[in-house]
Amino acid sequence: MTRACGRIAAVRTLALALAASGGPAAAQTLAIEGGTVHPVAGPSYNGTVVVRDGVIEAAGPDVPTPRDAEVIDAGSLHVYPGLFNAWTTLGLVEIDSVPATLDQAELGDTPHLLAVEGVHPASEIIPVTRENGTTHALTAPSGGPWAGQASVILLDGWTVEEMEVEKSVGVVLEWPSLATREFDFSTFSVQEKKFSEAKRDYDRTVDELGDWIEAARQYDHARSNAGSETAVEQDHALEAIATVARGELPLLVVADRARAIRDAVAFAEEHGLRLVLASGRDAAKEAELLAEKNVPVIVNSVQALPVEEDDPYDGPFAAPGELHRAGVPIAFGTFDASNARALPYEAATAVAFGLEAEAALRALTLSAAQILGLDDRLGSIEPGKWANLIVTDGDPLEVRTAVRHVIVRGRDVDLSNRHSRSYELYSSRPVPP
């Protein structure tokens, strides 16, 4: 027992030391030599990318390799920016059927809660997702309608503080539905409701959302103009919504049906809010409106069934291409944790159904960063940006492509994970005689 306790103490000491140092044996200077570099922000070239202290120091065809650099020979390989999953529940959800591992939703309206504060850095899903080329992701709460604030995290780090890219990139609002049928938990039966009654309830809920915005503006004005004799009690919920009302953060509206999308756009215009549409399964039907109002869309799973029975079978597959051709900025999200590893193949399906390949790669990298206001740090291979990079043996959208290196903030990350360890374990299983 004493020996076991000693081992546990030693492991804890090592973990604390590694956390304090920023991870195991992180190279201060890294050079990726000879690969085909795809910067996304410009044309591809054969050259070198130099990383120092977690930031891209230089990148180009004639960049020399520093003497003190650790070298990755990418001779026949490709270098891309790390992929950005623009909507997930990574770190908040581990096993869907085990409630104790779920931390993505709270009761009631909680616009002030930050998703990053609930992230579990030791999630087994994070290394699995990272191994397929995703280096950073938005993780979002649910519930609501005011669900909380979405955060962007790195998919590497011992602690939440190390993983954090941005505490808040917007306040999540789950748009109410106009439903004529609802489930009654008291009788465990479906109750029918007249359309007029359902519409009245829906309009009242939307009006209440507007009241939140106006209350936040009044609160913000009162706080900023309060004198020494006038004290305004702090309200964290209104403070959070005030950042949206002032235009500092976008309103991230989760809405799927065409009516809800139109109403959300009208709501944002009425109240002078910056809107980002998330999920938007009917978004392609409202592409002209979204393009006119310059509303970006974070596209939900492309590999999905049509919304309506009479919708074309390829509606979800073709939607990203239709949005892009209409001039709507797009990004891709998996809107879950367990399927986050399949992000590149969501974009690949869209390419097979009309989205340009370059536009798909951009939506997985730079466009996602631009939509969420992080393109000063992420999304392309340019000097001064964070060194979130992947080295592959082919196009990352191809299933057959292997990711050889994942570099997060300048550190070449170990690609082993629960899936690879299980593969190694069972592939070496003794063969019966």
C-alpha positions, 0 to 999 in steps of 0.5 A: 500500500505504501509503495502504491501511494509512493508511485501515485505521489511520483506521478502527481509530481511529474504531472505538475512539473509537466503542466508547469513546463507547458508539456513534455519536452516541447521544442522551442524551435521547430522547422518543417522542411521540404514539404508542399505547404498549403497556407490557405491564405495564398498559393501552395509552394514547396518550402520550409515553415519555422516555428519558434515559441509556439508561433510561426516565425517564417514560412516560404520557399527560401526560408533557411532552417535555424541551427537550433531547430528540431527538424521534421523532414516533410520531403514528400508530405504536405503541410496544412493549417490545423483543422478547426471544428467550428461547433462541438461539445468536446470536453463537455461530453464523454459518454452520452449514456452516462449522465455523470460525464455530461456537462454541456447543459444547465437549467434555465437561462444561463448566458453568463456561463462559459463553456471552457469552465466545464471542459475536461482536459483528460477527455479520451475523445480529444486525442482521438479527434486530434489524431485526424487533424483537428487542432482546435475547436469551438465547444458550446453549451446547450439548453436555454434558450440562453444556453451560455457562451461558446469557447474555443480550445486547443486540443492539447494541454494539461489544464483548461488554462493551457487549452484556452484560445478564447473564453468566449466567441459569442453567446449561444441562443437556441431559437424557440420552435413553433410546435403544434405538438408537445410531450406531456411528461405528466401523462407521458403522451403527445398533446396536440395544440392549435396553430393559433395557440402555438403561434401565440406562445412562439411570439411571446417567447420571441418577445421575451428574448427581445426584452432580454436584449433591451434589459441588457442595454438598460443595465449596461447604460446604468452601470456605465453611468452610475455615480458614486451615490448610485449603485447598480447591482451586478447581474452576470446574465445581463452583462453577458447579453450586453456584450452582444448588444454592444456588438463586441460578440456575435449572437450564435443562434442555433436554428434549423427550420426555414421559418426560424432562420428568417425570424432569427435574421429579422430579430438580429436586424431589429435589435442591431445584433451581429448574427452567426447561424449555427446548424441551419439545416434549412439554411440553403433554402434561405441562402439569398437572405443570409447572403444579403444580410451577411450572416455566416453559417456554421454547417451541421453534419453534412452526412445527414438525412433530409429535413422534410420527406419531400426534400431531395435526398442530397439536400444536406450534402449539397447545402454547403455548396449552395450556400458558398455559391450564394456568397454565404461564409461557411464553416463546418461543425459536427455539433457533438463530441464522439463524431468530431474526428470525422470533421474532414469527411463532412467537408469531403461529402460536400465537395462530392456534391458541388462545393469547391475543394479549395472552399472546403479547405478554407471553411475548415481553417481560415473561414472558420477563424474569420467567422469567430474573430480569431483569424489574427491567430488561427486559420492559415500558415503565415508569420505571426500566427499560432503554430497549429499545423498538420503534416499529412501524406495527402489531401486531409479530406481523403479517407486514405490520407494519414496524418503524420504530425499534429503540431499544437502551439508549436509542439509536435503532439503524440498521436497515440489515443484510445483507438490506436492503443486498442488497435495495437492491443487486439492486433497482437492478440495470440492466434489460436493454434 
